Amino acid sequence: MAMTLSEKILARAAGRAEVSPGEIVEVPVDVAMIHEGTGPLALKSFRSLGLEKVWDPSKVVVILDHYAPSPSEAAAENQKMLRDFAKEQGIAAFYDIDQGICHQVLPEKGHALPGQILVGTDSHTCTAGALGVFATGIGSTEMAGVFATGRIWFKVPESLKLVYRGSIPPYITPMDIILATMKRLTSEGGNYKALEFAGPVVEAMTVGQRMTLCNMAIEMGGKVGMVAPDAVTLAYLRDRAKEPFQALAPDADATYEETIEFDISRLVPQVACPHSVDNVRDIGEVEGTTIHQAFLGTCTNGRLEDLRLGAAVVKGKKIPPSVRMIVIPASREVFLGALKEGLVQTFVEAGAIVANPNCGPCCGNHQGILAPGEVCLSTANRNFSGRMGRGAQLYLASPQVVAASAVAGRIVHPARLWQAG
């Protein structure tokens, strides 16, 4: 039987020749990741089972990224708990507050390999699907079971194939493409489905750009978001993979619940408006909206490709006093790259604040929480009410739109900024 990418991965993991949507399969876990936001509950649940050792410390990754550095005693205690746990269990893949966001660090450090089963106590674990990984978020108590047994069960998801064609217009980025997809599918259009991103546009993307697409799969209700491994994937992993792997690809005659085609040739910059990620408008519908903060970063758009786009917009310009622009690289590797390329200097000279790699204000923890009534334009993946401050208004857009709007003091198409000089 011909199978989709997710079906192939689950079938191989389950030791079966084939699987079908709706079946329940139990599979071994290749990588299990926790961070200090959700990890403490997983550890408490693990202890409550009366267990002392995780099934395989070489397959556990612990990352401190959500409160880095810790902004409170409670956060510091959670981080200490995970530091102590990693030491006690002999977990070598422990990354402290200096490394960056888990969804960026996992691929960079070679912990996300094609064909694997990767679970994490964070909904955006699906980001790793850009490398052909069956990567998904699970609950903290569910992770306790994984720590105990090294196994987990899944219902085999139906698969949607999302095919992108056409020439990429100026100022269009993967964030615009995925927001346009959100507009079409809505926040429930991919409920418990495997979203396979494909087509010439995706094939031409870097791994980092593909990560932006897969990161947002959960915002459509997806179980996983995936891109089939290719030469781009293998080149990215050449010096990163920590162990051998076998890349799988969907069969050409695989059966999908639906194949949806997108022609992006006429796409204009997209903006998600409060308070839902699928409340997406063409930028012309919201241009002129005053902003108080511009945030460039997160696991969605905090990679070097994204910082380059933002820096090119603000270079030689000044951010007005009415706007706070915060730039947070997704990882230490990204930060070092931005330093070497002069991007950090460009942002600072323009008046932006460049912070250490971490989640920052995205999840409402620190480094840019808003006051009631303030408006933030962000490259993040969620704009729910209260996420970055009670009573604040959150809009989502691409790095270029965020940077241009920071300079203009209002939401603006980047082309208008260039025209204004």
C-alpha positions as CSV (number, residue, x, y, z in Angstrom):
1,M,0.0,0.0,0.0
2,A,1.3,3.5,-0.9
3,M,1.8,5.7,2.2
4,T,2.2,9.4,3.0
5,L,5.3,10.6,4.9
6,S,3.8,10.4,8.4
7,E,2.4,6.9,7.7
8,K,5.7,5.6,6.5
9,I,7.5,6.9,9.6
10,L,4.9,5.4,12.0
11,A,4.8,2.1,10.1
12,R,8.6,1.7,10.3
13,A,8.6,2.7,14.0
14,A,5.8,0.2,14.8
15,G,7.7,-2.5,12.9
16,R,4.9,-2.9,10.4
17,A,4.7,-3.0,6.6
18,E,2.0,-0.5,6.5
19,V,-0.5,1.6,8.6
20,S,-3.7,3.3,7.8
21,P,-5.3,6.5,9.1
22,G,-7.4,5.9,12.2
23,E,-5.3,3.0,13.4
24,I,-3.7,3.1,16.9
25,V,0.0,2.3,16.9
26,E,2.5,2.1,19.7
27,V,6.0,3.2,18.8
28,P,9.4,3.8,20.4
29,V,10.5,7.4,20.9
30,D,13.8,8.5,19.4
31,V,13.9,11.9,21.2
32,A,12.0,13.3,24.2
33,M,12.4,17.0,25.0
34,I,11.4,19.1,28.0
35,H,11.9,22.7,28.9
36,E,11.5,24.6,32.2
37,G,8.0,25.8,31.3
38,T,6.4,22.4,31.2
39,G,9.2,20.1,32.3
40,P,8.7,20.4,36.1
41,L,5.3,18.9,35.9
42,A,6.7,16.0,33.8
43,L,9.3,15.4,36.5
44,K,6.8,15.5,39.3
45,S,4.6,13.0,37.5
46,F,7.6,10.8,36.8
47,R,8.5,10.8,40.5
48,S,4.9,10.0,41.4
49,L,5.2,6.7,39.5
50,G,7.9,5.7,42.0
51,L,10.6,5.5,39.2
52,E,14.2,6.6,39.6
53,K,15.7,6.4,36.1
54,V,14.5,7.4,32.7
55,W,14.4,4.6,30.1
56,D,17.4,6.0,28.1
57,P,19.1,9.2,29.1
58,S,20.8,9.4,25.7
59,K,17.4,10.1,24.1
60,V,16.3,12.8,26.5
61,V,17.0,16.5,25.8
62,V,16.5,19.2,28.4
63,I,16.6,22.9,27.4
64,L,16.1,26.1,29.5
65,D,14.7,28.7,27.2
66,H,11.3,30.1,28.3
67,Y,12.6,32.2,31.2
68,A,16.2,32.8,30.3
69,P,17.7,34.2,32.4
70,S,15.2,33.6,35.1
71,P,13.0,36.7,35.9
72,S,11.6,35.3,39.2
73,E,12.4,33.0,42.1
74,A,9.8,30.6,40.8
75,A,11.5,30.4,37.4
76,A,14.9,30.0,39.0
77,E,13.5,27.0,41.1
78,N,12.1,25.4,38.0
79,Q,15.4,25.8,36.2
80,K,17.3,24.3,39.1
81,M,15.0,21.4,39.2
82,L,15.8,20.6,35.6
83,R,19.6,21.1,36.1
84,D,19.5,18.7,39.0
85,F,17.5,16.2,37.1
86,A,19.8,16.2,34.1
87,K,22.8,15.7,36.3
88,E,21.2,13.0,38.3
89,Q,20.0,11.1,35.2
90,G,23.2,11.5,33.3
91,I,21.5,13.4,30.5
92,A,24.3,14.7,28.3
93,A,21.9,16.7,26.0
94,F,21.3,19.5,28.6
95,Y,21.3,23.0,27.3
96,D,21.3,25.8,29.8
97,I,20.0,29.4,29.4
98,D,22.8,30.4,27.0
99,Q,21.7,28.2,24.0
100,G,18.4,29.5,22.9
101,I,14.9,28.3,22.0
102,C,14.3,24.5,22.1
103,H,12.7,24.3,18.6
104,Q,15.8,25.9,17.1
105,V,18.4,24.2,19.3
106,L,17.0,20.7,18.6
107,P,17.8,20.8,14.9
108,E,21.0,22.8,15.2
109,K,22.5,20.2,17.7
110,G,21.5,17.2,15.6
111,H,18.7,16.0,17.8
112,A,16.0,16.0,15.0
113,L,16.8,13.6,12.2
114,P,14.6,12.4,9.3
115,G,12.4,9.4,10.0
116,Q,12.5,9.7,13.7
117,I,9.8,10.0,16.3
118,L,10.3,13.2,18.4
119,V,8.1,14.3,21.2
120,G,8.3,17.4,23.4
121,T,6.3,19.1,26.1
122,D,5.6,22.1,23.9
123,S,3.0,22.4,21.2
124,H,5.5,23.9,18.6
125,T,7.6,20.7,18.7
126,C,6.2,20.3,15.2
127,T,8.8,22.7,14.0
128,A,11.3,19.8,13.6
129,G,9.0,18.3,10.9
130,A,10.9,20.6,8.5
131,L,13.6,17.9,8.6
132,G,11.2,15.0,7.8
133,V,10.7,14.1,11.5
134,F,7.4,13.0,13.0
135,A,7.6,15.7,15.7
136,T,4.7,16.6,17.9
137,G,3.9,18.1,21.3
138,I,2.6,16.0,24.1
139,G,1.4,16.7,27.7
140,S,3.7,16.9,30.7
141,T,2.1,13.9,32.3
142,E,2.2,12.0,29.1
143,M,6.0,12.7,29.0
144,A,6.3,11.0,32.4
145,G,5.1,7.8,30.7
146,V,7.6,8.3,27.9
147,F,10.4,8.7,30.5
148,A,9.3,5.5,32.1
149,T,8.8,3.3,29.0
150,G,10.4,5.0,26.0
151,R,7.2,4.4,24.1
152,I,4.0,6.2,23.1
153,W,0.9,5.5,21.2
154,F,-0.6,7.6,18.3
155,K,-3.7,7.4,16.2
156,V,-2.4,7.4,12.6
157,P,-3.5,10.9,11.3
158,E,-5.1,11.6,8.0
159,S,-2.7,13.6,5.7
160,L,-3.2,16.8,3.9
161,K,-0.8,17.7,1.1
162,L,-0.3,21.5,0.8
163,V,1.4,22.3,-2.6
164,Y,2.8,25.7,-3.2
165,R,3.5,27.0,-6.7
166,G,4.3,30.2,-8.5
167,S,7.0,32.9,-8.4
168,I,7.6,34.6,-5.1
169,P,6.6,38.3,-5.2
170,P,8.7,41.0,-3.6
171,Y,8.5,41.2,0.2
172,I,6.9,37.8,0.5
173,T,8.4,35.4,3.1
174,P,7.4,32.0,4.5
175,M,5.5,33.8,7.2
176,D,3.2,35.4,4.7
177,I,2.8,32.0,3.0
178,I,1.8,30.2,6.2
179,L,-0.5,33.1,7.3
180,A,-2.3,32.9,3.9
181,T,-2.6,29.1,4.5
182,M,-4.1,29.9,7.9
183,K,-6.6,32.2,6.3
184,R,-7.7,29.4,3.9
185,L,-7.7,26.4,6.3
186,T,-8.6,28.3,9.5
187,S,-7.5,27.2,13.0
188,E,-9.4,24.0,12.8
189,G,-8.8,23.0,9.2
190,G,-5.9,20.6,10.1
191,N,-7.3,19.1,13.3
192,Y,-5.2,16.0,14.1
193,K,-3.9,15.9,10.6
194,A,-0.4,15.5,9.2
195,L,0.3,18.5,7.1
196,E,2.8,17.8,4.3
197,F,4.2,21.0,2.8
198,A,5.4,20.5,-0.8
199,G,5.8,22.0,-4.2
200,P,8.4,24.1,-6.0
201,V,8.2,27.0,-3.6
202,V,8.9,24.7,-0.6
203,E,11.6,22.9,-2.4
204,A,13.4,26.2,-3.0
205,M,13.3,27.1,0.7
206,T,16.1,26.7,3.3
207,V,15.6,24.4,6.2
208,G,15.1,27.5,8.4
209,Q,12.3,28.8,6.1
210,R,10.7,25.4,6.1
211,M,10.7,25.5,9.9
212,T,8.5,28.6,9.8
213,L,5.9,26.6,7.9
214,C,6.0,23.5,10.1
215,N,6.1,25.6,13.3
216,M,2.6,26.9,12.5
217,A,1.1,23.5,11.7
218,I,-0.3,23.4,15.3
219,E,-2.1,26.7,14.8
220,M,-4.2,24.9,12.2
221,G,-4.8,22.0,14.7
222,G,-2.3,19.8,13.0
223,K,-0.7,16.8,14.7
224,V,2.5,17.3,12.7
225,G,3.8,19.6,10.0
226,M,6.4,18.0,7.7
227,V,8.6,18.5,4.6
228,A,10.0,15.5,2.9
229,P,13.8,15.3,3.2
230,D,15.8,16.2,0.1
231,A,19.3,17.5,-0.8
232,V,18.7,20.7,1.2
233,T,17.9,18.6,4.3
234,L,20.9,16.4,3.9
235,A,23.2,19.4,3.4
236,Y,21.9,21.0,6.6
237,L,22.5,17.8,8.6
238,R,25.9,17.0,7.2
239,D,27.8,18.4,10.1
240,R,25.0,18.2,12.7
241,A,23.6,14.7,12.7
242,K,24.8,12.8,15.8
243,E,23.9,9.3,14.5
244,P,23.0,7.6,11.3
245,F,19.5,8.1,10.0
246,Q,17.3,6.9,7.1
247,A,15.4,9.6,5.3
248,L,11.9,8.5,4.2
249,A,9.8,10.1,1.4
250,P,6.0,9.8,0.7
251,D,5.1,7.4,-2.1
252,A,4.1,9.2,-5.3
253,D,0.7,7.5,-5.3
254,A,0.0,8.0,-1.6
255,T,-3.6,8.7,-0.7
256,Y,-4.2,12.1,1.0
257,E,-7.5,13.2,2.5
258,E,-7.1,16.3,0.4
259,T,-4.5,18.0,-1.8
260,I,-4.7,21.8,-1.7
261,E,-2.9,23.9,-4.2
262,F,-1.6,27.4,-3.5
263,D,-0.4,29.9,-6.2
264,I,1.5,32.5,-4.4
265,S,2.4,34.7,-7.4
266,R,0.0,37.4,-6.4
267,L,0.3,37.1,-2.7
268,V,0.8,40.4,-0.7
269,P,2.1,40.6,2.9
270,Q,-0.3,39.1,5.4
271,V,-1.1,40.2,8.9
272,A,-2.9,38.2,11.6
273,C,-5.1,40.5,13.6
274,P,-6.3,40.2,17.3
275,H,-7.1,37.8,18.8
276,S,-6.9,34.8,16.5
277,V,-4.1,33.4,14.3
278,D,-6.5,32.8,11.5
279,N,-7.9,36.3,11.6
280,V,-5.6,37.1,8.6
281,R,-5.9,40.1,6.4
282,D,-4.0,41.5,3.4
283,I,-1.7,44.2,4.7
284,G,-3.7,46.9,2.9
285,E,-6.6,46.3,5.2
286,V,-4.7,47.1,8.4
287,E,-2.1,49.6,7.2
288,G,-1.9,52.7,9.4
289,T,-2.6,50.9,12.6
290,T,-0.4,52.5,15.3
291,I,2.0,50.2,17.1
292,H,3.9,50.6,20.4
293,Q,6.2,47.6,20.1
294,A,7.7,45.6,17.3
295,F,9.1,42.1,18.1
296,L,11.4,40.2,15.7
297,G,12.3,36.7,17.0
298,T,10.7,33.5,18.3
299,C,10.9,29.9,17.1
300,T,8.8,31.0,14.1
301,N,10.9,33.8,12.7
302,G,14.1,34.2,14.9
303,R,16.5,32.5,12.5
304,L,19.4,34.2,10.6
305,E,17.3,34.4,7.4
306,D,14.7,36.4,9.4
307,L,17.2,38.7,11.0
308,R,18.8,39.5,7.7
309,L,15.4,40.5,6.3
310,G,14.7,42.8,9.3
311,A,18.2,44.3,9.3
312,A,18.0,45.2,5.6
313,V,14.8,47.2,6.3
314,V,16.1,49.2,9.2
315,K,19.6,49.8,8.0
316,G,20.4,53.5,7.9
317,K,17.0,54.3,9.4
318,K,15.9,55.3,12.9
319,I,13.1,53.8,15.0
320,P,11.0,56.6,16.5
321,P,10.8,57.1,20.3
322,S,7.1,56.0,20.1
323,V,8.1,52.4,19.2
324,R,10.1,49.8,21.1
325,M,11.7,47.3,18.8
326,I,12.9,44.1,20.4
327,V,15.1,41.6,18.5
328,I,15.8,38.2,19.9
329,P,17.8,35.6,17.9
330,A,16.4,32.1,18.2
331,S,19.7,30.6,19.4
332,R,23.3,31.2,20.2
333,E,24.3,30.0,16.7
334,V,22.0,32.5,15.2
335,F,23.2,35.2,17.5
336,L,26.8,34.6,16.6
337,G,25.9,34.6,12.9
338,A,24.1,37.9,13.3
339,L,27.2,39.4,15.1
340,K,29.5,38.2,12.3
341,E,27.3,39.7,9.6
342,G,26.9,43.0,11.4
343,L,23.2,42.6,11.8
344,V,23.3,43.2,15.5
345,Q,25.1,46.5,15.0
346,T,22.5,47.5,12.3
347,F,19.7,46.9,14.7
348,V,21.3,48.7,17.6
349,E,22.2,51.7,15.4
350,A,18.6,51.9,14.3
351,G,17.5,52.0,18.0
352,A,16.4,48.4,18.6
353,I,17.0,46.4,21.7
354,V,18.8,43.1,20.9
355,A,18.3,40.5,23.7
356,N,19.9,37.1,24.5
357,P,18.5,34.1,22.7
358,N,15.3,32.9,24.4
359,C,11.5,32.9,24.1
360,G,11.3,36.4,25.6
361,P,7.8,38.0,25.5
362,C,6.3,35.5,23.1
363,C,4.9,33.3,25.9
364,G,4.3,36.2,28.3
365,N,7.2,35.7,30.6
366,H,9.5,38.7,30.3
367,Q,11.6,41.0,28.1
368,G,8.7,43.0,26.5
369,I,5.4,42.4,28.2
370,L,2.8,45.0,27.1
371,A,0.6,47.3,29.1
372,P,-3.2,47.3,28.6
373,G,-4.2,49.0,25.4
374,E,-0.7,48.8,23.8
375,V,-0.3,47.3,20.3
376,C,2.5,44.9,19.3
377,L,3.4,43.7,15.8
378,S,5.3,40.4,16.2
379,T,6.8,37.6,14.1
380,A,5.6,35.1,16.7
381,N,3.0,32.3,16.1
382,R,0.2,33.3,18.5
383,N,-1.7,36.5,19.1
384,F,-4.2,35.3,21.7
385,S,-5.7,37.8,24.1
386,G,-3.5,38.2,27.2
387,R,-0.6,36.2,25.8
388,M,1.9,39.2,26.0
389,G,0.0,41.3,28.5
390,R,-3.6,41.7,29.6
391,G,-5.5,44.1,27.4
392,A,-2.8,44.3,24.8
393,Q,-3.4,43.9,21.1
394,L,-1.2,41.5,19.1
395,Y,-0.7,41.4,15.4
396,L,1.5,38.9,13.6
397,A,3.5,39.5,10.4
398,S,6.7,38.8,8.6
399,P,10.2,40.1,9.6
400,Q,10.1,42.6,6.8
401,V,6.7,44.0,7.8
402,V,7.6,44.1,11.5
403,A,10.8,46.0,10.8
404,A,9.2,48.4,8.4
405,S,6.4,49.1,10.8
406,A,8.9,49.7,13.6
407,V,10.5,52.5,11.6
408,A,7.1,53.9,10.5
409,G,5.5,53.7,13.9
410,R,2.5,52.0,12.3
411,I,1.7,48.9,10.3
412,V,3.0,49.5,6.8
413,H,4.0,47.6,3.7
414,P,7.8,47.5,3.4
415,A,7.6,48.9,-0.1
416,R,6.1,52.1,1.2
417,L,9.1,52.6,3.5
418,W,11.5,52.3,0.6
419,Q,9.4,54.7,-1.5
420,A,9.5,57.2,1.4
421,G,13.3,56.9,1.5
